[in-house]
Amino acid sequence: MRALEIYDWGQEGSERLRSSRFRILDTTLRDGLQTPGIKQPSLADKLRIIDYDAQMGIEAIDVCLPSDPKTPFFQEGVRCARYINQTYPQIETVVLARTIQSDVSATLAFGEEAGVKPAVILFRGSSDLRLLAEGWDEERIIEEMRRFAEQLTKEGHKVICATEDTTRSRPDFLKRVFVAGIEGGASELCIADTVGYADPAGIENQVKWLRQEITKGTDLRIQFHGHGDTGNAVANSIRAIAAGVETIHTTWLGIGERAGNTPIEGILSDLERRGIDKYDLSSVVEGARFVANSLEVPIPRNHPLVGDEVYSVESGIHVAGINKAHQSGLDGLAGVVYSAVDPARVGRDHKVRIGPLGGEHSVAWVLREMEIEFTPKRAIALLSAARAKNSALSREEIFDVVSSEGVK
């Protein structure tokens, strides 16, 4: 039997990702906590989320927007920054700040109190939508970006010059804002797809434009912050890396405002299927469940890697395919014949149900797990029961059918 080959039609993009020195920034503790209706986590839970990030190998964590030193969010952010600095010094601590003096002053105070100078994502809206809604003056925006970037860098903070709604902004004005940030000392730039407006082609175009018009011939790095409003967050983030972005922003379970941020599980799934194993997936299921419980948010049943049903199989065709793959003797075939990522990579296995669309393979699999002998008569009876119910059978219902008189 010939060797298994999984052909990658996106091989060029995969090679770009493999050769990239990209990083993942987790913004669960800042942007993720802006999700409407969630329960705000305790400090202990925030520190535990940091632990899960560290265990996976996440390189940067956005801990808060330190706008008011009197709030518990500021104080807990300080504790998180200290914890990262003392326990996981390899992880970069990041905060967000608006281009207003009160935010910048609070950020400087934050660094003093935490005993660590966090990297600062310094941002201001740049699209006409934001400018017209707020009545902002373009020249003032440019002047404030330059001035506050300079104030932060003079105090020893790394500054990431970010524009809100970057993907709907005019190139001419966008360039002036980024240049102002660089003149103030910013060493990185951030593209924000604030309302998930862009598609992968648009992201690639914008990254290429930024590299050609602004960062070419410099050491300036680029970050990307995506949202899921049009369902493109993962694809956009992956395309951004392939186009030359060094840092992408994510949250656990994709939590965030509206349709949420780029889900870290989706990113990890995409990287894993390309054979890029720089992150440890062994705790991703546990971490996602912890975040869900802490914030009281549901995990979508079909969410990549961690959803309850993401490795469930009911269709007879799929179950037969997995079953035959198990019998083939080819190492690893069964795990990916009907999955992009082998469930074993995240400590899981396929879960088979006897449902209306099932077949004998489904029945044989389930009965084997339940240590019940398979017979053709039992298969007919169980499949008939599932079709009569019009949904999958529970374990109790399976026992009832098997125990019925005449079903042997």
Backbone torsions as a table, in degrees:
resi	resn	phi	psi	omega
1	MET	NA	134.0	-176.8
2	ARG	-72.9	161.4	-178.3
3	ALA	-69.5	149.8	178.8
4	LEU	-72.1	131.4	174.7
5	GLU	-128.9	120.4	174.4
6	ILE	-100.4	107.8	-174.6
7	TYR	-80.9	134.5	-178.8
8	ASP	-107.6	107.1	178.7
9	TRP	-73.5	-12.4	174.4
10	GLY	-105.2	35.2	-173.1
11	GLN	-58.7	-37.4	-179.3
12	GLU	-62.6	-44.8	177.8
13	GLY	-64.9	-39.1	178.9
14	SER	-62.6	-40.4	179.1
15	GLU	-65.5	-37.5	176.5
16	ARG	-62.2	-41.1	179.2
17	LEU	-66.6	-40.8	-179.4
18	ARG	-64.3	-35.2	-177.8
19	SER	-86.5	-8.6	-178.9
20	SER	-80.0	149.8	175.0
21	ARG	-103.9	45.2	-175.7
22	PHE	-69.4	160.5	178.3
23	ARG	-128.5	159.5	171.7
24	ILE	-111.4	130.1	173.6
25	LEU	-107.1	127.2	176.9
26	ASP	-96.0	119.6	179.9
27	THR	-110.4	25.0	177.3
28	THR	-56.0	-44.0	-173.8
29	LEU	-76.2	-6.4	177.1
30	ARG	-121.2	-72.5	-177.4
31	ASP	-71.2	-35.4	179.3
32	GLY	-61.9	-35.3	-177.9
33	LEU	-76.4	0.3	173.4
34	GLN	-87.2	4.1	177.5
35	THR	-62.3	124.7	179.0
36	PRO	-62.3	137.0	171.7
37	GLY	83.8	-0.2	-179.7
38	ILE	-81.9	165.2	170.7
39	LYS	-88.6	129.0	177.6
40	GLN	-70.2	130.6	-176.0
41	PRO	-72.6	154.8	174.9
42	SER	-71.3	166.4	176.1
43	LEU	-59.4	-42.4	-179.8
44	ALA	-59.8	-39.6	178.9
45	ASP	-69.4	-36.6	176.6
46	LYS	-60.8	-43.4	179.7
47	LEU	-65.4	-35.0	178.0
48	ARG	-68.0	-37.2	176.6
49	ILE	-63.0	-39.8	175.0
50	ILE	-60.1	-40.3	177.6
51	ASP	-59.5	-44.6	179.7
52	TYR	-63.9	-40.7	176.3
53	ASP	-58.3	-46.2	-178.2
54	ALA	-63.8	-40.4	-179.3
55	GLN	-63.3	-34.8	178.6
56	MET	-77.4	-22.2	-178.8
57	GLY	98.6	20.8	177.4
58	ILE	-64.2	138.2	-170.7
59	GLU	-93.0	-20.0	-176.8
60	ALA	-147.7	145.6	-179.7
61	ILE	-134.1	126.2	176.5
62	ASP	-89.3	112.6	-169.7
63	VAL	-93.6	-27.1	179.8
64	CYS	178.9	174.5	167.0
65	LEU	-107.3	100.8	-172.2
66	PRO	-82.2	68.3	-173.2
67	SER	-85.6	-23.6	-175.8
68	ASP	-140.6	108.4	-177.8
69	PRO	-60.0	-15.2	-177.0
70	LYS	-85.2	-11.6	-175.7
71	THR	-86.9	153.8	175.7
72	PRO	-64.4	-27.0	179.6
73	PHE	-64.4	-38.0	176.7
74	PHE	-64.5	-50.9	-176.3
75	GLN	-64.6	-40.5	177.4
76	GLU	-68.8	-33.2	174.9
77	GLY	-62.0	-40.2	176.5
78	VAL	-59.9	-45.1	-180.0
79	ARG	-63.8	-39.2	177.8
80	CYS	-64.6	-42.4	179.1
81	ALA	-62.7	-43.4	177.3
82	ARG	-61.3	-43.6	-177.8
83	TYR	-61.7	-45.2	178.6
84	ILE	-61.9	-47.2	-177.1
85	ASN	-62.0	-39.2	-176.0
86	GLN	-84.4	-34.8	-173.3
87	THR	-98.6	-36.0	-176.8
88	TYR	-132.4	67.9	-175.4
89	PRO	-63.0	-15.7	178.2
90	GLN	-74.8	-15.0	-179.2
91	ILE	-92.1	132.7	178.3
92	GLU	-80.8	129.6	175.4
93	THR	-88.2	132.5	-175.0
94	VAL	-130.5	145.1	171.4
95	VAL	-132.6	166.4	178.2
96	LEU	-110.7	145.6	175.9
97	ALA	-147.8	140.7	173.1
98	ARG	-82.1	161.5	178.6
99	THR	-83.7	64.1	173.0
100	ILE	-134.7	149.7	-172.6
101	GLN	-62.0	-37.5	-177.9
102	SER	-64.2	-39.2	177.5
103	ASP	-66.5	-43.9	-178.1
104	VAL	-65.6	-42.7	177.8
105	SER	-62.8	-42.2	178.7
106	ALA	-65.1	-36.3	178.5
107	THR	-65.4	-41.0	176.9
108	LEU	-64.2	-40.4	177.5
109	ALA	-65.6	-38.0	177.6
110	PHE	-57.6	-48.3	180.0
111	GLY	-61.7	-40.9	178.5
112	GLU	-62.7	-45.9	-176.9
113	GLU	-69.4	-37.3	-178.2
114	ALA	-76.9	-21.2	-177.1
115	GLY	75.7	18.8	178.2
116	VAL	-147.4	139.7	179.3
117	LYS	-93.9	101.5	-178.5
118	PRO	-71.1	153.7	168.1
119	ALA	-66.6	143.7	-174.7
120	VAL	-118.7	120.3	170.7
121	ILE	-84.2	102.3	-176.8
122	LEU	-95.3	117.0	-170.7
123	PHE	-130.9	158.0	174.4
124	ARG	-154.2	143.7	177.5
125	GLY	-61.0	142.3	-175.9
126	SER	-129.8	-9.4	-179.2
127	SER	-82.9	158.2	175.5
128	ASP	-59.1	-32.1	178.4
129	LEU	-57.7	-45.0	-179.7
130	ARG	-73.6	-42.4	-177.4
131	LEU	-62.8	-45.4	-177.6
132	LEU	-72.7	-36.8	179.1
133	ALA	-65.0	-37.4	-176.2
134	GLU	-93.0	-15.9	-175.4
135	GLY	71.3	32.4	-176.9
136	TRP	-78.8	149.0	175.9
137	ASP	-94.1	127.5	-175.6
138	GLU	-60.3	-43.7	-178.0
139	GLU	-64.4	-36.6	178.9
140	ARG	-67.4	-39.7	177.8
141	ILE	-59.1	-44.8	-178.9
142	ILE	-65.3	-43.8	-179.4
143	GLU	-64.5	-41.3	-178.3
144	GLU	-70.7	-35.6	176.4
145	MET	-62.5	-43.8	179.1
146	ARG	-64.8	-46.2	-174.4
147	ARG	-67.1	-45.4	-176.8
148	PHE	-76.0	-30.6	173.1
149	ALA	-63.2	-40.5	178.7
150	GLU	-66.4	-41.8	179.7
151	GLN	-61.1	-42.1	-179.1
152	LEU	-71.7	-42.1	-178.4
153	THR	-68.3	-33.0	177.7
154	LYS	-64.9	-26.3	178.2
155	GLU	-91.3	8.3	173.5
156	GLY	92.9	9.8	179.3
157	HIS	-90.9	138.5	168.8
158	LYS	-73.5	134.1	-178.3
159	VAL	-114.9	129.9	171.9
160	ILE	-105.7	110.0	-179.5
161	CYS	-76.8	115.4	-175.3
162	ALA	-122.6	144.6	173.7
163	THR	-116.8	134.0	176.6
164	GLU	-78.7	138.6	179.5
165	ASP	64.5	37.6	-179.1
166	THR	-54.9	-40.0	-172.3
167	THR	-74.9	-3.2	174.3
168	ARG	-121.2	21.1	-175.5
169	SER	-100.4	148.8	176.0
170	ARG	-68.4	133.4	-178.0
171	PRO	-56.3	-39.5	-175.6
172	ASP	-64.3	-45.2	-179.6
173	PHE	-73.1	-38.9	179.3
174	LEU	-58.0	-43.7	179.9
175	LYS	-62.6	-40.3	-179.3
176	ARG	-65.6	-37.8	178.8
177	VAL	-67.1	-46.2	179.9
178	PHE	-63.6	-42.4	179.2
179	VAL	-62.2	-39.2	177.9
180	ALA	-62.4	-41.8	177.7
181	GLY	-62.9	-41.4	178.4
182	ILE	-64.8	-42.1	177.9
183	GLU	-62.0	-28.8	176.7
184	GLY	-81.3	-7.5	175.9
185	GLY	115.8	2.7	179.1
186	ALA	-60.9	137.2	179.9
187	SER	-107.4	-7.7	176.9
188	GLU	-139.6	155.4	177.6
189	LEU	-121.4	151.4	-178.8
190	CYS	-130.7	124.9	171.7
191	ILE	-88.5	125.4	177.9
192	ALA	-114.5	117.0	172.6
193	ASP	-91.3	73.2	-164.0
194	THR	-59.3	-35.8	-180.0
195	VAL	-116.0	24.2	177.2
196	GLY	59.2	37.7	-173.8
197	TYR	-78.9	-32.9	-168.2
198	ALA	-81.7	163.2	169.6
199	ASP	-117.1	169.9	-175.5
200	PRO	-56.0	-38.3	179.4
201	ALA	-64.7	-40.8	178.5
202	GLY	-65.0	-39.4	178.1
203	ILE	-64.1	-44.6	179.1
204	GLU	-61.3	-41.8	178.6
205	ASN	-61.6	-42.0	-177.3
206	GLN	-70.4	-38.9	177.2
207	VAL	-64.0	-44.0	179.5
208	LYS	-63.1	-40.3	178.0
209	TRP	-61.4	-45.0	-179.1
210	LEU	-62.5	-41.9	-178.8
211	ARG	-69.4	-35.5	-179.2
212	GLN	-76.7	-44.4	-172.2
213	GLU	-86.1	-26.0	-170.3
214	ILE	-127.6	-47.8	-171.2
215	THR	-94.9	-7.9	-177.3
216	LYS	-57.8	131.3	179.1
217	GLY	77.5	11.1	179.5
218	THR	-123.9	175.5	175.0
219	ASP	-96.5	10.7	-178.5
220	LEU	-63.8	136.9	178.6
221	ARG	-108.1	162.3	-176.1
222	ILE	-124.5	139.3	174.8
223	GLN	-115.9	160.8	177.4
224	PHE	-134.7	131.7	-179.6
225	HIS	-120.1	113.3	-174.3
226	GLY	-112.7	159.0	175.6
227	HIS	-132.7	162.8	-169.5
228	GLY	-103.8	19.4	-173.7
229	ASP	-58.9	-31.9	178.5
230	THR	-111.7	13.6	176.6
231	GLY	77.6	14.3	-174.1
232	ASN	-106.4	6.1	-169.7
233	ALA	-57.9	-47.6	-179.0
234	VAL	-67.8	-48.4	-179.3
235	ALA	-60.6	-40.1	179.0
236	ASN	-64.3	-42.3	-178.4
237	SER	-66.0	-42.3	178.4
238	ILE	-64.7	-42.7	178.4
239	ARG	-65.0	-35.2	178.6
240	ALA	-61.7	-43.0	177.9
241	ILE	-62.2	-47.2	-178.9
242	ALA	-60.4	-29.5	-179.2
243	ALA	-84.0	-9.9	176.0
244	GLY	124.7	5.4	176.7
245	VAL	-73.1	141.3	-177.4
246	GLU	-97.5	-24.7	-177.9
247	THR	-135.8	130.7	174.0
248	ILE	-115.6	147.4	-178.3
249	HIS	-99.7	139.4	-179.8
250	THR	-141.9	168.9	168.0
251	THR	-136.7	156.3	172.4
252	TRP	-62.3	133.5	177.8
253	LEU	60.9	10.7	-179.2
254	GLY	66.8	23.4	-178.2
255	ILE	-65.7	153.1	-178.0
256	GLY	154.1	179.8	-177.4
257	GLU	-67.5	152.2	179.2
258	ARG	56.2	-117.2	-179.8
259	ALA	-85.6	3.7	173.5
260	GLY	91.6	178.8	179.2
261	ASN	-92.7	-178.7	175.9
262	THR	-65.7	120.5	-178.3
263	PRO	-73.7	129.8	-178.9
264	ILE	-63.1	-32.1	-179.3
265	GLU	-66.7	-36.4	177.3
266	GLY	-66.3	-40.4	177.6
267	ILE	-64.1	-46.8	-179.0
268	LEU	-63.1	-38.0	178.0
269	SER	-63.2	-43.9	180.0
270	ASP	-64.5	-42.6	179.5
271	LEU	-65.5	-42.3	-178.6
272	GLU	-62.2	-42.0	-178.1
273	ARG	-68.1	-19.6	175.7
274	ARG	-88.4	-1.0	-178.3
275	GLY	79.7	19.1	177.5
276	ILE	-96.0	105.2	-169.8
277	ASP	-112.8	39.1	-177.9
278	LYS	-75.3	-11.4	179.0
279	TYR	-114.7	145.2	-178.0
280	ASP	-87.0	114.8	-176.7
281	LEU	-90.9	0.6	-172.0
282	SER	-64.0	-24.0	-177.6
283	SER	-113.1	10.0	-174.5
284	VAL	-66.8	-37.0	179.1
285	VAL	-67.6	-47.1	178.9
286	GLU	-61.3	-42.7	-179.1
287	GLY	-64.9	-42.8	179.9
288	ALA	-63.5	-40.6	179.1
289	ARG	-67.4	-35.9	178.0
290	PHE	-64.6	-46.8	179.2
291	VAL	-60.5	-44.0	-179.8
292	ALA	-60.1	-43.9	-179.7
293	ASN	-68.7	-41.7	-178.0
294	SER	-65.0	-43.4	-175.4
295	LEU	-93.1	-5.1	-178.1
296	GLU	56.9	51.0	174.1
297	VAL	-119.4	142.4	179.3
298	PRO	-76.3	148.1	170.6
299	ILE	-89.0	118.4	177.3
300	PRO	-52.4	135.2	-173.5
301	ARG	-61.3	-24.2	-179.7
302	ASN	-108.8	21.0	-177.6
303	HIS	-69.3	137.5	-177.7
304	PRO	-51.9	136.0	175.4
305	LEU	69.8	-38.4	-167.2
306	VAL	-117.1	-13.4	-179.0
307	GLY	-64.3	146.7	-176.8
308	ASP	-56.5	-35.6	-173.5
309	GLU	-107.1	7.6	-173.2
310	VAL	-67.3	-22.9	175.9
311	TYR	-115.4	18.8	175.6
312	SER	-84.6	144.3	-179.0
313	VAL	-133.2	132.6	179.1
314	GLU	-129.2	-33.0	-179.8
315	SER	-61.7	132.4	-178.8
316	GLY	-61.1	-36.0	179.7
317	ILE	-62.9	-44.4	-178.6
318	HIS	-68.1	-44.3	179.9
319	VAL	-61.4	-42.5	178.6
320	ALA	-60.9	-41.3	179.7
321	GLY	-62.6	-44.0	179.3
322	ILE	-66.7	-42.1	-179.9
323	ASN	-60.3	-46.5	-179.8
324	LYS	-66.1	-34.0	177.2
325	ALA	-64.7	-38.8	176.1
326	HIS	-59.7	-38.4	-175.5
327	GLN	-81.4	-10.7	-174.6
328	SER	-72.8	-25.4	-177.0
329	GLY	86.1	-3.8	178.6
330	LEU	-80.7	121.7	-176.9
331	ASP	-62.9	125.7	175.0
332	GLY	85.8	-7.5	-175.8
333	LEU	-65.6	-44.3	-175.2
334	ALA	-62.1	-33.2	-176.8
335	GLY	-70.1	-24.1	-173.8
336	VAL	-123.5	2.7	-180.0
337	VAL	-63.2	-32.5	174.8
338	TYR	-130.1	30.9	175.8
339	SER	-147.8	142.5	175.9
340	ALA	-72.7	-33.1	179.7
341	VAL	-124.0	128.8	178.4
342	ASP	-58.8	125.8	179.4
343	PRO	-57.7	-26.2	179.1
344	ALA	-63.2	-24.5	-179.4
345	ARG	-66.0	-22.3	177.9
346	VAL	-117.6	23.0	175.6
347	GLY	73.4	26.9	-178.2
348	ARG	-122.5	177.1	177.5
349	ASP	-142.9	165.2	174.9
350	HIS	-67.1	141.5	177.8
351	LYS	-116.9	117.0	-175.6
352	VAL	-102.4	140.4	176.6
353	ARG	-122.3	153.6	172.5
354	ILE	-94.6	106.7	-176.9
355	GLY	-127.2	-177.7	-177.3
356	PRO	-60.2	-28.2	-178.1
357	LEU	-98.2	10.3	-177.1
358	GLY	-80.6	-179.3	178.8
359	GLY	-148.0	-167.0	-176.6
360	GLU	-62.1	-33.9	179.2
361	HIS	-62.7	-39.0	178.5
362	SER	-62.8	-45.8	-179.3
363	VAL	-64.0	-45.5	-179.1
364	ALA	-60.3	-42.3	-179.4
365	TRP	-62.0	-51.2	-175.9
366	VAL	-65.8	-43.6	179.9
367	LEU	-64.7	-37.1	176.8
368	ARG	-60.9	-44.1	178.5
369	GLU	-65.0	-32.4	-179.2
370	MET	-88.7	3.3	179.9
371	GLU	57.6	43.2	176.5
372	ILE	-116.8	135.2	-178.6
373	GLU	-65.5	135.1	176.2
374	PHE	-84.3	134.6	169.8
375	THR	-138.4	151.3	178.0
376	PRO	-56.4	-36.2	-179.1
377	LYS	-65.1	-41.2	177.5
378	ARG	-65.6	-37.9	178.8
379	ALA	-61.8	-45.3	179.7
380	ILE	-62.3	-44.2	-178.0
381	ALA	-64.9	-43.0	-178.0
382	LEU	-69.3	-42.6	178.8
383	LEU	-66.7	-36.6	177.0
384	SER	-64.7	-40.5	178.8
385	ALA	-64.6	-40.7	179.9
386	ALA	-65.8	-39.2	-180.0
387	ARG	-71.5	-33.9	176.6
388	ALA	-68.2	-37.5	179.1
389	LYS	-75.6	-27.3	-177.7
390	ASN	69.4	23.8	174.0
391	SER	-162.4	173.1	-176.1
392	ALA	-66.0	149.8	179.6
393	LEU	-84.2	142.8	172.1
394	SER	-80.0	167.5	177.5
395	ARG	-59.3	-40.5	-179.6
396	GLU	-63.0	-41.3	179.4
397	GLU	-66.9	-35.6	176.7
398	ILE	-63.9	-45.7	177.9
399	PHE	-60.4	-40.6	-179.5
400	ASP	-62.4	-43.9	-179.6
401	VAL	-65.3	-47.4	-178.1
402	VAL	-62.9	-33.8	-177.2
403	SER	-81.0	-10.8	-178.7
404	SER	-63.6	145.9	-178.6
405	GLU	-60.9	131.2	176.4
406	GLY	92.7	-7.8	179.1
407	VAL	-98.1	96.5	-177.0
408	LYS	-122.7	NA	NA
